[in-house]
Amino acid sequence: MKRFIFTWLYILVAFIWAQDSPSIMRGGYMKVYQGKESSFEKSVASHVSKWHGLSQWNQYAWRVETGPRTGQYFVGTFGHYWKDFDDRVTTKEHDKDWERILSNFVDDDDEGDGSMFMKYNEKLSYGSVSGSSKLAVTYYYCRTNGIWDMMEIVGKVKAANEKADFEDSYDVYTKESGGPNEVIIIVDFMDGYADMAPIDPSLAERYTAAHGEDDWKTDFETWTDGLRWSETEIMTYLPNMSTPPAK
């Protein structure tokens, strides 16, 4: 009963917080025709410089380095309210240029995941970074109704990291629309591949130190039972194809 009450309190707090925070992002994968990658990157960089500057609608890009989508690009916009997508006004020149890029360079063969909406969860995210050259993006596909217990565990991981003064940083998202539902997305910020090496103390050691061995065993079982599958991609940030950082 205690766990049930805590979970629903968490859902309520997260729901209220989300109404007042610009926490929505929209993005998707793009598969570019082989041999046209350089021209695609130059065209997107030119497009971003004209229509996605600091005071304009933001747009960011990464290149996928691992997994089945290796070589594809992830392009997205971050930090919005839901209403922003209704209120956005573009110009004919902008739309024509973006359509030119899609038509000339993007292989629309449905091998990507299409467009999706994700919601950033500040309360579960950990650490802070001013910039990161690489990301390790892990999609956790949850069983029906398993996501809430798993998000509670992610919160306990954050508490364990805070107690251990853990140095890494990560953001936590949930998928709101586009593809399979009930998906937790954890984005680890990395300076390079060296950050993929084993961490000391381990997650199990940090979790046990903060919550006890019994909680670790129980929550590990809950996580395992609630997880359908997961996949991780490493992505490299492409600053020339992205809105520049605020100075």
SULHUZI-V711999 format. One record per backbone hydrogen bond with DSSP energy under -0.5 kcal/mol. CO is the residue of the C=O (numbers start at 1). NH is the residue of the N-H. E is the energy in kcal/mol with one decimal. If there is no record, write none. Layout:
CO/NH/E  CO/NH/E
This chain:
1/5/-2.6  2/6/-2.4  3/7/-2.4  4/8/-2.0  5/9/-2.1  6/10/-2.4  7/11/-2.2  8/12/-2.1  9/13/-2.6  10/14/-2.7  11/15/-2.3  12/16/-2.4  13/17/-2.6  14/18/-2.0  15/19/-1.1  16/19/-0.6  16/20/-0.7  17/20/-1.0  18/21/-0.8  21/23/-2.1  23/120/-3.4  24/80/-2.1  25/118/-2.5  26/77/-2.6  27/116/-2.6  28/75/-2.4  30/32/-0.7  30/73/-2.5  31/107/-3.7  33/36/-2.3  36/40/-2.5  37/41/-2.7  38/42/-2.1  39/43/-2.3  40/44/-2.7  41/45/-2.4  42/46/-2.1  43/47/-2.2  44/48/-2.9  45/49/-2.1  46/50/-1.1  47/51/-2.3  48/52/-2.4  53/56/-1.6  59/243/-2.6  60/76/-2.3  61/238/-2.4  62/74/-2.6  63/236/-2.6  64/71/-2.9  67/70/-1.9  69/72/-2.6  72/64/-2.9  73/30/-2.8  73/75/-0.5  74/62/-2.1  75/28/-1.8  76/60/-2.9  77/26/-2.1  80/24/-3.0  81/84/-1.0  81/85/-0.6  82/85/-1.4  82/86/-0.5  83/86/-0.9  83/87/-2.3  84/88/-1.5  91/95/-2.4  92/96/-2.5  93/97/-2.0  94/98/-2.4  95/99/-2.3  96/100/-1.9  97/101/-1.9  98/102/-2.4  99/103/-2.6  100/104/-2.3  101/105/-2.0  101/106/-0.6  102/106/-1.3  105/33/-2.6  106/108/-1.0  107/109/-1.9  114/29/-0.6  116/27/-2.3  117/176/-2.7  117/177/-1.4  118/25/-2.8  118/120/-0.5  119/174/-1.6  120/122/-0.7  121/124/-0.7  121/125/-1.3  126/170/-2.7  133/237/-2.5  134/190/-2.7  135/137/-0.6  135/235/-2.6  136/138/-0.6  136/188/-2.7  137/139/-0.5  137/233/-2.5  138/140/-0.6  138/186/-2.2  139/141/-0.7  139/231/-1.5  140/142/-0.7  140/184/-2.3  141/228/-3.3  141/229/-1.2  143/146/-2.7  143/147/-0.5  146/150/-1.7  147/151/-2.4  148/152/-1.9  149/153/-1.7  150/154/-2.0  151/155/-1.9  152/156/-1.6  153/157/-2.2  154/158/-2.0  155/159/-1.9  156/160/-2.1  157/161/-2.5  158/162/-2.5  159/163/-2.1  160/164/-2.0  161/165/-0.6  161/166/-2.7  162/165/-0.7  169/189/-2.1  170/126/-2.6  171/187/-2.9  172/121/-3.2  173/185/-2.9  174/119/-2.8  177/117/-2.4  182/142/-2.5  183/175/-2.1  184/140/-3.3  184/186/-0.5  185/173/-3.0  185/187/-0.5  186/138/-2.5  186/188/-0.7  187/171/-2.2  188/136/-2.2  190/134/-2.0  192/195/-1.7  193/196/-2.2  194/197/-1.6  202/206/-2.5  203/207/-2.9  204/208/-2.4  205/209/-2.0  206/210/-1.5  207/211/-2.8  208/212/-2.1  212/216/-1.8  213/217/-2.4  214/218/-2.6  215/219/-3.2  216/220/-2.4  217/221/-1.7  218/222/-2.2  219/223/-2.8  220/224/-2.4  221/225/-2.6  222/226/-1.9  223/227/-1.2  226/143/-3.3  229/141/-2.7  231/139/-2.8  233/137/-3.2  234/65/-3.5  234/66/-0.8  235/135/-2.4  236/63/-2.4  237/239/-0.6  238/241/-1.3  239/242/-1.6
